[in-house]
Amino acid sequence: MTDNHNYLGMDRDPKLKLKADVLMLQLKGAGYAAIFCLVAVFAIWFLYGMGLLLPEESRERPDPTPFSYNLIVEETAQV
């Protein structure tokens, strides 16, 4: 007796194996993308929660480096 169980009907459609492999690769990639997005969201939530643990006075203080974003613009003579 043969152990060949052709449940998917591969004898009728020879491209079915290729389609199944492509589908599984797409689902695997979608799973990796979902895991990456969830990790990013949890990291942002963690940083937000850490910011909430700071004392209220530290959140109301001015920027310690207020001049770090100033750009020096030099004027040139127009000819």
DRENDO-1510 file (C-alpha; in Angstrom, 1 decimal, always signed):
<recs>
REC; n; res; u; v; w
REC; 1; MET; +0.0; +0.0; +0.0 .
REC; 2; THR; +1.3; +3.4; -0.8 .
REC; 3; ASP; +1.7; +6.2; +1.7 .
REC; 4; ASN; +1.2; +9.0; -0.8 .
REC; 5; HIS; -1.7; +11.1; +0.5 .
REC; 6; ASN; -2.5; +13.7; -2.1 .
REC; 7; TYR; -4.8; +15.8; -0.1 .
REC; 8; LEU; -4.2; +19.1; -2.0 .
REC; 9; GLY; -4.7; +17.6; -5.4 .
REC; 10; MET; -1.2; +18.3; -6.7 .
REC; 11; ASP; -1.6; +15.9; -9.6 .
REC; 12; ARG; -4.3; +18.1; -11.1 .
REC; 13; ASP; -2.4; +21.5; -10.7 .
REC; 14; PRO; +1.4; +21.3; -10.9 .
REC; 15; LYS; +1.7; +24.9; -10.0 .
REC; 16; LEU; -0.1; +24.5; -6.7 .
REC; 17; LYS; +3.2; +23.6; -4.8 .
REC; 18; LEU; +4.7; +26.9; -6.1 .
REC; 19; LYS; +1.7; +28.9; -5.1 .
REC; 20; ALA; +1.7; +27.3; -1.7 .
REC; 21; ASP; +5.4; +28.1; -1.2 .
REC; 22; VAL; +4.9; +31.7; -2.3 .
REC; 23; LEU; +1.9; +32.1; +0.1 .
REC; 24; MET; +3.9; +30.7; +3.0 .
REC; 25; LEU; +6.8; +33.1; +2.3 .
REC; 26; GLN; +4.4; +36.0; +2.2 .
REC; 27; LEU; +2.8; +35.0; +5.5 .
REC; 28; LYS; +6.2; +34.6; +7.1 .
REC; 29; GLY; +7.3; +38.1; +5.9 .
REC; 30; ALA; +4.0; +39.6; +7.2 .
REC; 31; GLY; +4.6; +37.9; +10.6 .
REC; 32; TYR; +8.1; +39.3; +10.8 .
REC; 33; ALA; +6.7; +42.8; +9.9 .
REC; 34; ALA; +4.0; +42.5; +12.6 .
REC; 35; ILE; +6.6; +41.5; +15.2 .
REC; 36; PHE; +8.8; +44.4; +14.3 .
REC; 37; CYS; +5.9; +46.9; +14.5 .
REC; 38; LEU; +4.8; +45.6; +17.9 .
REC; 39; VAL; +8.3; +45.8; +19.3 .
REC; 40; ALA; +8.5; +49.4; +18.1 .
REC; 41; VAL; +5.2; +50.3; +19.6 .
REC; 42; PHE; +6.1; +48.7; +23.0 .
REC; 43; ALA; +9.5; +50.5; +23.0 .
REC; 44; ILE; +7.7; +53.9; +22.5 .
REC; 45; TRP; +5.2; +53.0; +25.2 .
REC; 46; PHE; +8.1; +52.1; +27.5 .
REC; 47; LEU; +9.8; +55.4; +26.9 .
REC; 48; TYR; +6.6; +57.3; +27.5 .
REC; 49; GLY; +6.0; +55.5; +30.8 .
REC; 50; MET; +9.6; +56.3; +31.9 .
REC; 51; GLY; +8.9; +59.9; +31.1 .
REC; 52; LEU; +5.8; +59.9; +33.3 .
REC; 53; LEU; +7.9; +58.6; +36.2 .
REC; 54; LEU; +10.0; +61.8; +36.1 .
REC; 55; PRO; +9.1; +64.5; +38.7 .
REC; 56; GLU; +6.8; +67.3; +37.6 .
REC; 57; GLU; +9.5; +69.9; +38.2 .
REC; 58; SER; +11.9; +68.3; +35.7 .
REC; 59; ARG; +9.2; +68.4; +33.0 .
REC; 60; GLU; +8.6; +72.1; +33.5 .
REC; 61; ARG; +12.2; +73.2; +33.3 .
REC; 62; PRO; +13.5; +75.0; +30.2 .
REC; 63; ASP; +15.8; +73.4; +27.7 .
REC; 64; PRO; +19.4; +73.1; +29.1 .
REC; 65; THR; +20.9; +73.8; +25.7 .
REC; 66; PRO; +18.8; +76.6; +24.3 .
REC; 67; PHE; +21.5; +77.8; +21.8 .
REC; 68; SER; +22.3; +74.4; +20.3 .
REC; 69; TYR; +19.9; +74.9; +17.4 .
REC; 70; ASN; +20.9; +78.4; +16.4 .
REC; 71; LEU; +22.3; +78.7; +12.9 .
REC; 72; ILE; +24.9; +81.3; +12.0 .
REC; 73; VAL; +24.0; +83.1; +8.8 .
REC; 74; GLU; +26.7; +85.1; +7.1 .
REC; 75; GLU; +25.7; +87.9; +4.9 .
REC; 76; THR; +27.6; +88.2; +1.6 .
REC; 77; ALA; +28.0; +91.2; -0.5 .
REC; 78; GLN; +25.8; +91.5; -3.6 .
REC; 79; VAL; +27.7; +92.5; -6.8 .
</recs>
